[in-house]
Amino acid sequence: MTAHSLLRYVGRLKPSDIEELLVREHVIRRAEVYVEEGRVEEVWVDGDAVRAHVSGSSATPYHAVIRLHEGELEAECSCPYARGTCWHVGAMLMTLASDPQLVERLERQADREVRGSGPGPVVVPAAGAGDDEEPEGQGARVPTGGTSVPEQEREKLEERLLAIPKHHLARVLADLAVTDPVVSSRIATLAPDPVDLDLRLFRQAASAALRPGRHLGRFDVPRVAADVREVVRSVGRMLASGHPERGLELIQEIAWETWRRMEDADDRDGVLGSLVHEILLEWVKGWSEIEGRDRTQIARQLFAWLVEDAGAATSRLVVEARQALGPAGLTELRRLLEPALEERKARRATGEGGADAFAHDDPVASRLASALREVAEALGDLDGFLALCRPDGGDGHAVLLAANRLVHEGRLEAALEWVTRGLPASAGSDRAALEDLRIKLLVHLDRRREAAEAAWQAFLREPGGASFRRLVESVGETTRADWRKRALEAVEAGADATALVDVFVAAEEAERLAHRLETAPEFVLSASSRSLGQAARLLARRYPEASARIETDLAERILRDGDSRRYDRVLEHLRRAQSLLETSGQAAAWNETLARLRRAHDVVRSWYPES
C-alpha cells in the first residue's frame, strides 16, 4: 500500500471508527484530551507509512506509526502500552481525520518523496502551517565548519533535537553522512556515550531475563524475578553517575515489561506482581532525589500505572511516591484521578447495581478510589480522605482506614461513629478488625459497660482465644471473674473442639482441659493441629500423660497423610511424647505406644528398630 492510499483511508475515518479501533474507554478519552492539548507535535510521511511525534508522560515525545496492510490499518507506538492501540496513535488518527489541510500537505510531501526531491523524510507541523507554506526542514543540511550559527539559534536547534527520538536522529544523520563527507568526518570523531552503552546492555539483560516468547511456569518465575531484580539493582547503582533520568526511564520500562509478562506466566504465587511493585518503589525513590523535575509529568506517568493495574503492583504506591510527586504532582494526580473514577461510576450507574456497586465490582474503580485516598493522605487532607471512605459501609477496609486515621488525629468519638456505621455492611477480616477497634475505643472512652457487651457479643459470634482475651481485657477488674466464668461455661456448652481448646488455653485452664481430654478424647482430639500444639504445651508441666497423648496424636495425623516432607515434625512430636512419659515415670506407657506405632507404620519401625 502507498502513503496516498493510507492518507485517503485515514481521511475517511469517522469518530466512531477510531473509537472502535481504540476499544477502551479511558484510551479514547485520553486521546481526545491529547488532541485538545495539541500534543500531536509533528506528522510526516515515511515511505508507505505516516509517522508522528506525540508528547506524553515521557520527557521525549513518543513515536507513533500507522500503515495499511491488506486493507487493514496497522499501528504501533514507542510507548509502553501493550493492551491494544494506545492513546498516542489515537490522538494522531483524530488529528488527521479532523484536519483535511494537514492531509493535503502530507499528500504533497508523499509526491515529493516519489519524485526523489529532498534529502529524506520532511517533517510537517501538525498545526500552524498554511497551505502554501513549504514544510520546515526541506533541503536542510548540517552546517559545515565554515558556517557561523548564532548561539541563540544553536540553542533552539539543540533543544528541538533533544526532543526527537534518538533512533530517528540516527537515521537522518546516517543519510546525511552517506552524501556529505564533512558530516561523516564529524561523526567519526564522536565517541559513544558509555552511559548509553550501559543502558543498552541493561535493557538487553532485562529482556533476556524475562524470556520473551517463552511460557514461564510456576517454578520458572522466581528465577526470572531474581534475574530481573539484579538488573534493576545494577541500573539503580548507575543512577549516581550523573544521568539519573535516563536510568529511571529504563527502570520504568523494565517494570512495564515485567508487568506485561504477568499475563502469560503462571504467577499464582504473585512473585512478578510483587517484583513490579518493588521496581516501581525504586523508580519513585529515584525521582524523589532529583531536583527540578516537572512533578506533574511524574504524576501523569503514575496515573497510567494506576489506570492499567488493578492489583497489588500499585498498592500504596502514591503514598510511597509523595516525596517524588511533591504538592504539585499530588494535586495533578488528584486532578487526573477524580474524573477517571467518576466516569467509571457514571458508566455503571446505568447498569445493574448502581454507581455504588460499581466501585466494588470493578477492580480498576476500587484501585482509583484507593489511590485518591492515598493522595488525600499524602496531602494531609483528612476531610478529603474521609469523603472517599463511605462511612455507611460497603467497603470495610476503607472504613477501617478512616477510623484509624481519626484515632491517629485524636478524634476518638468520630472514629467510633465511623466504626459503628460501617460494621453492619462489613464482613470477614475487615469486620473482625472493626469490632476489635470498636471495643478498644469504648474502653479508651471509659464506656466499660458498652465495651463489655460488645466484647461478649463478639465472643458469642466467634468464640476463641482472641475473642476471650479481648473480653477479659475490656471488662472492669471487679466483674472480670464473672465474665470469665460465663465465657468458659458458654464454650463448654456449645463450641466446637478448636474453639473450646483455644479458650481453655487462653484461660490457662489446664485442669479443665485435661479432664475434658480424659472424658471426651475423640472430641478434643478433633481440634486443629495448631490448637492442640498449644494445648500440649499448656498440659506438659502438670499433666504430662495428657500432653504426651496429644503429641502422639499429632504425629499420627502426619503419618496418616503420608507427607514425607513433614516427617521431621513427626519425630519432634514422638521425642516430646517419649520425654514426657519417661520423665514422669511412665516408660511402660511409651513402650506400649511405640509398639502400636511400629505395627501401623513402617517408617516408625525404621526410626525405632526393635532391639
matplotlib code that plots the C-alpha trace (Angstrom):
import matplotlib.pyplot as plt

x = [0.0, 1.2, 1.1, -1.6, -3.9, -3.2, -4.0, -7.2, -8.2, -7.5, -9.3, -12.5, -12.4, -15.3, -15.0, -16.9, -14.3, -11.4, -13.2, -13.8, -10.1, -9.1, -11.6, -11.1, -13.0, -10.1, -7.8, -10.5, -10.8, -7.0, -6.6, -9.3, -7.5, -4.2, -5.8, -7.3, -3.9, -2.1, 0.2, 0.5, 3.5, 4.8, 3.4, 5.3, 5.2, 7.9, 7.6, 4.2, 3.8, 2.7, 4.6, 4.1, 5.7, 3.2, 4.2, 3.1, 4.3, 7.9, 10.5, 10.8, 7.8, 6.5, 6.9, 3.6, 3.4, 0.4, 0.4, -2.1, -1.6, -4.0, -6.6, -6.3, -4.9, -1.8, -0.5, 2.5, 4.0, 7.2, 5.2, 5.0, 1.2, 0.6, -3.1, -4.1, -3.9, -2.7, -3.9, -0.8, -1.9, -5.5, -4.6, -2.6, -5.6, -8.1, -5.8, -5.5, -9.3, -10.3, -7.7, -8.1, -5.5, -2.9, -3.7, -3.3, 0.2, 1.1, 0.0, 2.2, 5.1, 4.4, 4.6, 8.0, 9.3, 8.2, 10.0, 13.1, 13.2, 14.6, 17.3, 14.8, 11.6, 10.3, 8.7, 5.3, 4.0, 0.6, -0.7, 0.3, 1.4, -0.6, -1.4, 1.3, 3.9, 6.8, 7.4, 10.1, 13.4, 13.2, 16.7, 18.3, 21.9, 24.2, 26.4, 30.0, 32.9, 32.9, 29.2, 28.6, 25.4, 24.2, 24.4, 20.7, 19.7, 22.1, 20.4, 16.9, 18.0, 19.6, 16.5, 14.4, 16.7, 16.8, 13.1, 13.3, 13.7, 17.4, 16.8, 15.1, 18.0, 20.5, 18.7, 18.7, 22.4, 23.3, 21.5, 23.4, 26.8, 26.5, 26.4, 28.3, 31.9, 32.0, 29.2, 30.8, 34.1, 32.4, 30.6, 33.8, 35.3, 32.4, 32.9, 30.0, 28.4, 29.4, 26.1, 24.1, 26.1, 25.4, 21.7, 21.6, 23.3, 21.0, 17.9, 19.1, 19.8, 16.3, 14.7, 16.8, 15.8, 12.1, 12.4, 10.0, 8.0, 8.6, 6.0, 7.0, 5.9, 5.3, 8.9, 10.5, 9.0, 11.2, 14.4, 13.2, 12.3, 15.8, 17.5, 15.3, 15.8, 19.6, 19.4, 17.3, 19.8, 22.6, 20.7, 20.0, 23.7, 24.3, 21.8, 24.6, 26.7, 25.2, 22.5, 19.7, 16.7, 17.8, 18.3, 14.9, 13.2, 14.8, 13.7, 10.1, 10.5, 11.6, 8.6, 6.2, 7.9, 7.7, 4.0, 3.1, 4.8, 2.4, -0.4, 1.1, 3.1, 2.0, 2.3, -0.1, 2.2, 2.3, 6.1, 6.0, 3.3, 5.5, 8.5, 6.7, 5.8, 9.4, 10.7, 8.1, 9.2, 12.8, 11.5, 9.6, 12.5, 14.9, 12.7, 12.4, 16.1, 16.1, 15.5, 14.0, 11.9, 8.4, 6.4, 3.2, 4.9, 5.7, 2.0, 0.9, 3.2, 1.9, -1.7, -1.0, 0.1, -3.0, -5.4, -3.8, -3.1, -5.9, -3.8, -1.1, 1.6, 0.4, -0.8, 0.2, 2.4, 1.0, 2.0, 5.5, 5.8, 4.6, 8.2, 8.8, 5.4, 5.5, 2.4, 2.2, 2.4, -0.1, -2.5, -2.1, -2.6, -5.9, -7.0, -6.5, -8.0, -11.2, -12.8, -11.5, -13.3, -16.4, -16.5, -16.4, -19.1, -21.3, -21.0, -22.1, -24.9, -27.0, -26.5, -27.4, -26.4, -26.0, -22.9, -22.0, -22.0, -19.7, -16.8, -16.8, -17.4, -14.8, -11.2, -9.9, -12.6, -11.6, -8.0, -8.7, -10.7, -7.9, -5.3, -7.4, -7.4, -3.7, -3.4, -5.5, -3.5, -0.2, -1.5, -2.7, -6.3, -8.2, -11.6, -10.9, -9.7, -12.8, -15.0, -13.7, -14.2, -18.0, -18.9, -22.2, -20.2, -19.8, -16.1, -15.0, -11.3, -11.9, -13.9, -11.1, -8.6, -10.7, -11.3, -7.6, -6.8, -9.2, -7.7, -4.3, -5.7, -7.0, -10.7, -11.9, -15.6, -15.6, -13.7, -16.2, -19.1, -17.4, -16.9, -20.4, -21.9, -19.5, -19.9, -23.3, -22.1, -18.7, -17.6, -14.7, -11.4, -12.5, -15.5, -13.3, -10.8, -13.7, -15.2, -11.9, -11.3, -14.8, -14.2, -10.8, -12.4, -15.2, -12.6, -10.5, -13.6, -14.3, -17.6, -16.8, -20.4, -20.8, -17.3, -18.1, -21.4, -19.7, -16.9, -19.4, -21.4, -18.2, -17.2, -20.5, -20.3, -16.8, -15.6, -11.8, -8.7, -8.5, -12.1, -11.8, -8.7, -10.5, -13.5, -11.4, -9.3, -12.4, -14.3, -13.5, -11.5, -14.5, -16.5, -13.7, -14.1, -17.8, -17.3, -14.5, -16.8, -19.6, -17.4, -16.0, -19.5, -20.7, -17.8, -18.2, -21.9, -21.8, -18.5, -16.6, -13.4, -11.0, -12.8, -13.0, -9.3, -8.3, -10.4, -9.1, -5.5, -6.1, -7.7, -4.8, -7.4, -5.1, -7.1, -10.4, -8.7, -7.1, -10.5, -12.2, -9.5, -10.0, -13.8, -14.2, -10.9, -12.3, -14.0, -10.9, -8.5, -10.7, -9.4, -7.0, -3.3, -2.4, -4.8, -3.7, 0.0, -0.7, -2.7, 0.2, 2.5, 0.0, -0.5, 3.2, 4.1, 1.1, -0.4, 2.5, 0.4, -2.3, 0.3, 2.0, -1.3, -1.8, 1.8, 1.3, -2.0, -0.3, 2.4, -0.1, -2.0, 1.1, 1.8, -1.7, -1.4, 1.8, 3.6, 7.2, 8.3, 6.9, 8.4, 10.8, 7.8, 6.7, 10.0, 9.7, 6.3, 7.4, 10.5, 8.5, 6.0, 8.8, 10.4, 7.1, 6.3, 9.7, 10.4, 7.1, 7.9, 5.6, 8.2, 5.9, 3.2, 5.8, 6.8, 3.2, 2.6, 5.7, 4.8, 1.4, 3.0, 5.5, 2.7, 0.8, 3.6, 6.7, 8.6, 8.3, 9.8, 12.8, 13.3, 12.9, 14.1, 13.3, 16.3]
y = [0.0, 3.6, 6.6, 8.1, 5.0, 5.3, 9.0, 8.5, 5.7, 7.9, 10.9, 8.8, 7.6, 8.7, 9.3, 6.0, 4.2, 5.5, 4.7, 1.1, 0.8, 2.2, -0.1, 1.0, 4.0, 5.5, 5.3, 7.1, 9.9, 10.3, 10.5, 13.3, 15.2, 14.9, 16.4, 19.3, 20.0, 19.9, 17.1, 15.8, 17.9, 16.7, 14.4, 13.2, 10.7, 8.0, 5.6, 3.8, 4.9, 8.1, 8.8, 11.3, 12.6, 12.8, 14.3, 12.2, 11.4, 10.8, 13.6, 12.8, 12.5, 9.1, 7.9, 6.7, 4.9, 3.8, 1.7, -0.1, -3.8, -5.7, -3.0, -3.1, -0.3, -1.3, 0.9, 0.9, 3.2, 3.5, 3.9, 1.0, 0.5, -3.1, -3.8, -2.7, 0.6, 3.4, 7.0, 8.4, 6.6, 7.6, 11.3, 11.1, 9.5, 12.0, 14.9, 13.6, 12.7, 16.2, 18.3, 17.9, 20.6, 18.6, 15.5, 17.6, 18.8, 15.2, 14.1, 16.8, 15.5, 12.0, 13.3, 14.9, 11.6, 9.8, 12.3, 12.0, 15.6, 16.4, 14.6, 12.3, 12.5, 16.0, 17.0, 18.6, 20.6, 19.3, 22.8, 26.3, 26.0, 27.4, 25.6, 27.3, 27.2, 25.0, 22.4, 23.3, 21.5, 21.0, 20.7, 21.4, 20.3, 20.1, 23.3, 22.8, 24.2, 27.5, 28.2, 30.6, 29.8, 32.4, 31.0, 31.6, 29.7, 26.9, 26.6, 26.5, 23.8, 21.7, 22.0, 20.8, 17.9, 16.7, 16.1, 13.9, 10.1, 9.1, 6.4, 8.9, 11.3, 8.5, 7.6, 11.2, 11.7, 8.4, 9.5, 12.8, 11.2, 9.0, 12.0, 14.6, 13.9, 16.7, 15.2, 11.8, 13.0, 14.8, 11.6, 9.7, 12.0, 11.4, 8.8, 6.7, 7.7, 5.0, 5.5, 4.8, 1.6, 0.6, 1.3, -0.8, -3.7, -3.5, -3.3, -6.4, -8.2, -7.4, -8.6, -11.8, -12.4, -12.1, -14.7, -13.1, -15.7, -18.5, -19.7, -19.1, -22.0, -21.6, -22.7, -20.6, -17.3, -17.0, -17.5, -14.9, -12.4, -12.8, -12.1, -9.0, -7.8, -7.9, -5.9, -3.2, -3.1, -2.6, 0.3, 1.7, 1.8, 3.7, 6.5, 8.2, 8.5, 11.9, 10.5, 9.6, 10.4, 8.0, 5.3, 5.8, 5.7, 2.3, 1.2, 2.1, 0.4, -2.8, -2.5, -2.4, -5.4, -7.4, -6.4, -7.5, -10.8, -11.5, -12.0, -15.2, -16.5, -18.9, -16.3, -17.9, -17.0, -13.3, -13.2, -11.0, -8.7, -8.2, -7.6, -4.9, -3.2, -3.4, -1.9, 0.9, 1.8, 2.0, 4.3, 6.7, 6.7, 7.7, 10.6, 11.9, 12.5, 14.6, 18.3, 20.5, 17.7, 18.6, 16.8, 16.8, 14.6, 12.1, 12.3, 11.5, 8.5, 7.3, 7.8, 5.5, 2.8, 3.2, 3.0, -0.2, -2.1, -3.1, -5.4, -5.2, -3.7, -0.1, -0.7, 2.2, 3.5, 7.0, 7.3, 5.9, 8.5, 11.5, 13.0, 12.4, 14.0, 16.9, 19.1, 19.9, 16.3, 15.1, 17.9, 16.9, 13.3, 14.1, 16.2, 13.1, 10.5, 12.3, 12.4, 8.9, 7.5, 9.5, 8.3, 4.7, 5.2, 7.0, 4.2, 1.6, 3.8, 2.9, -0.8, -3.2, -2.4, 1.4, 3.6, 2.5, -1.2, -0.5, 0.6, -2.9, -4.9, -3.1, -3.6, -0.6, 1.7, 0.3, 1.0, 4.6, 5.2, 3.8, 5.9, 9.1, 8.2, 7.8, 11.3, 12.8, 11.1, 12.3, 15.8, 15.7, 16.3, 14.5, 15.7, 14.6, 11.2, 10.7, 11.7, 8.8, 6.2, 5.8, 5.5, 3.8, 0.6, -1.4, -1.2, -2.3, -1.8, 1.9, 2.4, 0.9, 3.2, 6.2, 5.2, 4.6, 7.9, 9.6, 7.8, 9.0, 12.5, 12.0, 12.2, 9.1, 9.9, 10.5, 7.2, 5.3, 6.8, 5.6, 2.1, 1.8, 2.9, 0.7, -2.6, -3.7, -3.8, -5.2, -8.9, -11.2, -9.9, -6.3, -6.8, -8.6, -5.7, -3.1, -5.0, -5.1, -1.3, -0.5, -2.3, -0.6, 2.8, 2.2, 1.2, 4.4, 6.5, 4.8, 3.3, -0.1, -1.4, -0.9, -2.3, -5.5, -6.1, -5.6, -7.9, -10.5, -10.4, -10.8, -13.8, -15.5, -15.0, -16.3, -18.0, -18.5, -17.5, -14.0, -13.1, -14.5, -12.3, -9.3, -9.9, -10.2, -7.1, -4.9, -5.5, -3.9, -5.6, -6.1, -8.0, -9.8, -13.1, -13.3, -12.6, -15.3, -17.9, -17.0, -17.4, -20.8, -22.1, -20.9, -22.5, -25.8, -25.8, -25.3, -24.5, -26.7, -28.5, -25.9, -23.0, -24.9, -25.8, -22.2, -20.7, -23.2, -22.4, -18.6, -19.0, -21.3, -23.9, -26.9, -29.0, -28.4, -29.3, -32.5, -33.6, -33.0, -34.9, -37.9, -37.9, -37.0, -37.7, -38.0, -34.6, -32.8, -34.5, -33.4, -29.8, -28.2, -29.1, -25.5, -25.5, -29.0, -28.0, -25.1, -27.4, -29.9, -27.1, -26.0, -29.5, -30.5, -29.5, -30.7, -33.3, -35.0, -38.0, -35.9, -33.8, -36.9, -38.2, -35.1, -35.2, -38.8, -37.9, -35.0, -37.4, -39.9, -37.2, -36.6, -40.3, -41.0, -38.2, -39.8, -36.5, -37.4, -33.8, -33.4, -36.5, -34.3, -32.9, -36.5, -37.2, -34.0, -35.0, -38.5, -37.4, -35.0, -37.7, -40.1, -37.5, -36.6, -40.2, -41.3, -38.3, -38.8, -42.5, -43.9, -45.6, -48.6, -46.4, -45.1, -48.6, -49.6, -46.5, -47.2, -50.8, -49.7, -47.2, -49.8, -52.1, -49.4, -47.5, -49.0, -45.7, -45.7, -49.2, -47.8, -44.9, -47.1, -50.6, -53.4, -54.4]
z = [0.0, -0.8, 1.5, -0.7, 0.0, 3.7, 3.8, 1.8, 4.3, 7.3, 5.8, 5.6, 9.2, 11.4, 15.1, 15.7, 13.6, 15.7, 18.9, 17.7, 17.0, 20.4, 22.2, 25.8, 27.1, 29.0, 25.9, 23.8, 26.4, 26.8, 23.0, 22.9, 25.7, 23.8, 20.7, 22.7, 24.3, 20.9, 21.9, 18.3, 17.6, 14.2, 11.4, 8.4, 5.5, 5.5, 2.6, 2.9, 6.5, 8.3, 11.5, 14.3, 17.4, 20.3, 23.6, 26.6, 30.1, 29.0, 28.7, 25.0, 22.6, 21.7, 18.1, 16.6, 13.2, 11.1, 7.9, 5.6, 5.3, 3.0, 3.5, 7.4, 9.4, 11.5, 14.3, 16.6, 19.1, 21.2, 24.4, 26.9, 26.5, 25.4, 25.7, 22.2, 20.3, 22.5, 23.0, 21.2, 18.0, 18.7, 19.0, 15.8, 13.9, 15.4, 14.3, 10.7, 10.4, 11.5, 9.5, 5.7, 5.1, 7.1, 5.0, 1.8, 2.9, 3.7, 0.2, -1.3, 0.7, -0.5, -4.1, -3.4, -2.0, -5.1, -7.3, -5.1, -4.1, -0.6, 1.3, 3.2, 5.2, 5.7, 9.0, 8.5, 11.5, 12.7, 13.0, 12.2, 8.6, 5.7, 2.5, 0.5, 3.3, 2.4, 5.1, 7.6, 7.1, 3.3, 2.0, 5.3, 5.9, 8.8, 8.9, 7.8, 9.8, 7.8, 8.6, 11.6, 13.6, 16.2, 19.7, 20.3, 17.1, 18.1, 21.5, 19.9, 17.4, 20.2, 22.3, 19.4, 18.5, 22.1, 22.0, 18.9, 19.5, 19.2, 16.6, 14.2, 14.6, 14.0, 10.7, 9.5, 10.3, 8.7, 5.5, 5.5, 6.2, 3.2, 0.8, 2.9, 3.8, 6.3, 8.3, 8.0, 9.4, 12.3, 13.2, 13.1, 15.8, 18.2, 21.0, 22.1, 25.4, 27.9, 29.7, 26.6, 26.1, 29.7, 29.3, 26.1, 27.9, 30.9, 28.6, 26.7, 30.0, 31.3, 28.1, 28.1, 31.8, 31.0, 28.2, 25.7, 23.7, 26.2, 28.7, 32.3, 34.6, 38.3, 39.2, 36.4, 37.8, 40.9, 38.9, 36.3, 39.1, 40.7, 37.4, 36.7, 40.2, 39.8, 36.5, 38.3, 41.1, 38.6, 36.9, 40.3, 41.1, 37.9, 38.8, 40.7, 37.5, 36.6, 34.2, 36.7, 34.4, 31.7, 34.2, 35.8, 32.4, 31.9, 35.3, 34.5, 31.1, 32.9, 35.2, 32.2, 30.6, 33.8, 34.3, 30.7, 31.4, 34.3, 31.7, 30.2, 33.2, 35.9, 38.6, 41.1, 43.9, 43.0, 42.5, 39.4, 40.9, 44.0, 41.8, 39.7, 43.0, 44.1, 40.8, 41.0, 44.5, 43.2, 40.4, 42.7, 45.2, 42.4, 41.2, 44.8, 44.8, 41.6, 42.0, 39.3, 37.7, 36.4, 39.1, 37.0, 34.5, 37.2, 38.2, 34.6, 34.5, 37.8, 36.6, 33.6, 36.1, 38.3, 35.3, 33.9, 37.1, 39.5, 41.5, 44.2, 41.9, 42.7, 46.2, 48.5, 45.6, 45.8, 49.5, 48.7, 45.9, 47.9, 48.1, 44.4, 43.4, 45.9, 46.3, 42.6, 41.5, 44.1, 43.0, 39.4, 40.2, 42.0, 39.0, 36.8, 39.2, 40.1, 36.6, 35.8, 38.8, 38.2, 34.6, 35.6, 38.2, 35.7, 33.2, 35.7, 37.1, 34.0, 34.7, 37.4, 40.9, 40.6, 40.9, 44.4, 43.5, 40.6, 42.8, 44.2, 41.1, 39.1, 40.4, 38.5, 40.1, 43.5, 42.8, 41.6, 44.8, 46.9, 45.0, 45.7, 49.4, 49.2, 47.6, 50.3, 52.9, 51.4, 51.2, 54.8, 53.6, 56.3, 55.1, 51.5, 52.8, 54.9, 51.9, 50.0, 52.7, 52.7, 56.4, 55.6, 54.9, 51.7, 52.0, 55.4, 54.7, 53.7, 56.9, 58.9, 57.3, 58.0, 61.7, 62.2, 60.7, 63.1, 66.0, 64.9, 64.9, 68.4, 67.3, 69.2, 69.2, 65.4, 64.9, 67.0, 64.9, 61.7, 63.1, 64.3, 61.0, 59.0, 60.9, 59.5, 55.9, 56.6, 56.5, 57.1, 58.4, 58.0, 60.2, 62.9, 62.8, 63.1, 66.1, 67.8, 67.2, 68.4, 71.7, 72.2, 71.5, 74.0, 76.6, 75.9, 76.2, 79.6, 78.4, 80.0, 80.1, 76.4, 75.8, 77.8, 76.0, 72.6, 73.5, 74.8, 71.5, 69.5, 71.7, 71.1, 67.4, 67.1, 70.3, 70.5, 72.3, 70.8, 71.5, 75.0, 75.8, 74.3, 76.5, 79.7, 78.9, 78.1, 81.4, 84.7, 87.5, 89.7, 87.1, 85.4, 87.3, 86.5, 82.8, 82.7, 84.2, 81.9, 78.8, 79.9, 80.6, 77.2, 75.3, 77.1, 76.4, 72.6, 71.0, 68.6, 69.6, 68.2, 69.9, 73.2, 73.2, 72.3, 75.1, 77.7, 76.6, 76.7, 80.2, 81.2, 82.4, 82.3, 84.8, 82.9, 79.6, 80.9, 82.4, 79.0, 77.2, 79.6, 79.3, 75.7, 73.9, 70.4, 70.6, 72.0, 69.5, 66.6, 67.2, 64.8, 64.9, 65.9, 68.8, 70.0, 69.8, 72.2, 74.5, 74.7, 75.9, 78.5, 79.9, 79.8, 83.3, 85.4, 83.1, 81.1, 80.2, 78.6, 76.8, 75.5, 74.2, 72.2, 70.9, 69.7, 68.0, 66.2, 65.0, 63.8, 61.8, 59.7, 59.3, 58.0, 55.5, 54.2, 53.6, 53.9, 53.7, 57.3, 58.8, 60.8, 62.6, 63.4, 65.0, 67.1, 68.4, 69.2, 71.0, 73.1, 73.9, 74.9, 77.2, 78.9, 79.7, 80.7, 83.0, 84.7, 85.4, 82.7, 80.4, 80.0, 78.5, 76.0, 75.1, 74.5, 72.3, 70.3, 69.7, 68.4, 66.0, 64.8, 63.8, 62.0, 60.2, 58.6, 58.7, 62.6, 62.6, 60.6, 63.1, 66.2, 65.3, 67.8, 69.9]

ax = plt.figure().add_subplot(projection="3d")
ax.plot(x, y, z, "-o")
ax.set_aspect("equal")
plt.show()
